[in-house]
Amino acid sequence: NTGIYGFSGRTTFLGSCPQENDQDDDFAHFFIEHRLRPQLEKASLKFQYRYGTTNEATVALARLYERVLDRAKDVLEPISNCPASILHGDLWSGNTGATTKRQPIIVDPAC
């Protein structure tokens, strides 16, 4: 074991969406259950709100999500015990810049 992932008792956010952070000692499990699955569930609810819950597409979407999660387990397995670290994960063009000497910088008041 190389660490504990998550901040027990602390909710963080992905944009305006809250993210639960129950601690886990397996990165792959943490990422799938606390990052991927909640986002897929939100997407599913949005789809159902827009298109209804009784059509074939809803069933197909649920199957697709399970396939994505199963594949994520395979892809993340090699790094499931990577060292834990604190990561601020919303790097985008608005967080970057350059000094007058053209050296890259990252600016983010949330860090």
Wavefront OBJ file of the C-alpha trace (Angstrom):
o trace
v 0.000 0.000 0.000
v 1.399 3.372 -0.986
v -1.215 5.697 0.422
v -4.744 6.660 1.180
v -6.746 8.398 -1.521
v -9.452 10.940 -0.747
v -10.140 13.438 2.022
v -12.428 11.724 4.483
v -15.215 14.027 5.561
v -14.395 16.713 2.989
v -16.452 17.372 -0.092
v -14.614 18.846 -3.070
v -16.069 20.045 -6.346
v -15.766 19.368 -10.047
v -17.061 22.663 -11.331
v -20.281 23.069 -9.355
v -20.730 19.308 -8.830
v -19.843 18.022 -5.356
v -17.441 15.073 -5.160
v -17.424 12.713 -2.213
v -14.011 11.747 -0.919
v -14.432 8.693 1.284
v -10.955 7.314 1.776
v -9.743 4.249 -0.085
v -6.380 2.505 -0.226
v -6.779 1.533 -3.910
v -6.473 4.380 -6.410
v -8.306 2.577 -9.222
v -11.275 1.820 -6.961
v -11.273 5.377 -5.581
v -11.169 6.958 -9.042
v -13.878 4.722 -10.463
v -16.259 4.969 -7.510
v -15.712 8.609 -6.531
v -14.930 10.242 -9.854
v -16.142 8.260 -12.870
v -19.303 6.593 -11.554
v -20.847 9.780 -10.099
v -20.258 11.672 -13.354
v -21.756 8.858 -15.417
v -24.762 8.778 -13.075
v -25.243 12.538 -13.497
v -25.032 12.154 -17.280
v -27.559 9.321 -17.137
v -30.013 11.419 -15.131
v -29.642 14.293 -17.574
v -30.249 11.916 -20.480
v -33.334 10.461 -18.783
v -34.679 13.939 -18.018
v -34.262 14.945 -21.649
v -35.353 11.731 -23.403
v -37.407 9.791 -20.858
v -36.745 6.577 -18.969
v -38.640 3.982 -20.964
v -36.795 3.890 -24.243
v -34.168 1.472 -25.499
v -31.521 4.180 -25.449
v -31.716 4.421 -21.657
v -31.003 0.705 -21.318
v -28.208 0.917 -23.882
v -26.700 3.878 -22.044
v -26.668 1.958 -18.752
v -24.911 -0.952 -20.477
v -22.394 1.432 -22.026
v -21.618 2.980 -18.634
v -20.995 -0.431 -17.114
v -18.658 -1.273 -19.996
v -16.810 2.015 -19.453
v -16.439 1.291 -15.733
v -15.293 -2.281 -16.371
v -12.736 -1.062 -18.893
v -11.568 1.642 -16.479
v -10.803 -1.098 -13.937
v -8.552 -2.811 -16.484
v -6.853 0.418 -17.548
v -6.268 1.675 -14.000
v -5.217 -1.652 -12.481
v -1.486 -1.131 -13.196
v -1.551 2.093 -11.153
v -4.007 1.050 -8.468
v -1.261 1.309 -5.844
v 0.480 4.445 -7.097
v 1.737 6.855 -4.431
v -1.006 9.115 -3.087
v -0.602 12.841 -3.733
v -2.657 15.996 -3.607
v -3.726 17.021 -7.082
v -5.612 20.118 -8.116
v -7.296 18.796 -11.215
v -8.815 21.613 -13.219
v -5.886 22.761 -15.330
v -7.236 24.694 -18.285
v -6.044 27.582 -20.474
v -7.387 30.144 -17.988
v -4.953 28.814 -15.355
v -1.851 29.167 -17.512
v 0.297 31.999 -18.669
v 3.863 33.088 -19.192
v 6.319 35.461 -17.574
v 7.796 38.344 -19.520
v 10.706 35.978 -20.247
v 8.254 33.477 -21.761
v 8.582 31.006 -18.893
v 5.362 28.997 -18.392
v 3.392 29.613 -15.192
v 0.256 28.221 -13.587
v -2.016 30.612 -11.722
v -4.859 29.268 -9.628
v -6.176 30.933 -6.486
v -7.754 27.622 -5.373
v -4.332 26.036 -4.779
l 1 2 3 4 5 6 7 8 9 10 11 12 13 14 15 16 17 18 19 20 21 22 23 24 25 26 27 28 29 30 31 32 33 34 35 36 37 38 39 40 41 42 43 44 45 46 47 48 49 50 51 52 53 54 55 56 57 58 59 60 61 62 63 64 65 66 67 68 69 70 71 72 73 74 75 76 77 78 79 80 81 82 83 84 85 86 87 88 89 90 91 92 93 94 95 96 97 98 99 100 101 102 103 104 105 106 107 108 109 110 111
